Amino acid sequence: MSLTVCLLQAIPREARNYELGEVKYYVVMVWSAIIWQCFFLGAIGVIFCASSLLSGIIITVLLPATEILAVIFFQEKFQVEKGVALGLSLWGFVSYFYGEMKENKKKKPAAPETLMAPSNNPVGNV
């Protein structure tokens, strides 16, 4: 059986069994799809306007934030798996910035004289 057929059978079954009702299930599904599309469009916009590194950093920050907000607003249980995922994502985020800070300390800024040195080119600075 193909994936499409399985989904076409599973979605109406889940809608019937949804606690808040079938209509609210479809409303949640539609808004979830819209929010995901906006999120990915924003991520692509950040890549286009800034860099893929910044987009990756934003996504990495949103991962633990989503877990914490789900516990606060949806009263989800904070299980061991969620704690391990939260710890690992925060560890990766902090270690990335710690490594960047160490690299930046190693690099010394160029002397101001070398940055503004005049050129011997008679046409101008090229």
MODA-V303723 format. One record per backbone hydrogen bond with DSSP energy under -0.5 kcal/mol. CO is the residue of the C=O (numbers start at 1). NH is the residue of the N-H. If there is no record, write none. Layout:
# MODA-V303723
co->(CO,CO)
nh->(NH,NH)
This chain:
# MODA-V303723
co->(2,3,4,5,6,7,8,9,10,11,12,13,14,15,18,21,22,23,24,25,26,27,28,29,30,31,32,33,34,35,36,37,38,39,40,41,42,43,44,45,46,46,51,52,53,54,55,56,57,58,59,60,61,62,63,64,65,66,67,68,69,69,70,70,77,79,80,81,82,83,84,85,86,87,88,89,90,91,92,93,94,95,96,97,98,99,100,101,102,103,111,111,112,114,124)
nh->(6,7,8,9,10,11,12,13,14,15,16,17,18,18,21,25,26,27,28,29,30,31,32,33,34,35,36,37,38,39,40,41,42,43,44,45,46,47,48,49,50,51,55,56,57,58,59,60,61,62,63,64,65,66,67,68,69,70,71,72,73,74,74,76,79,83,84,85,86,87,88,89,90,91,92,93,94,95,96,97,98,99,100,101,102,103,104,105,106,107,114,115,116,117,126)
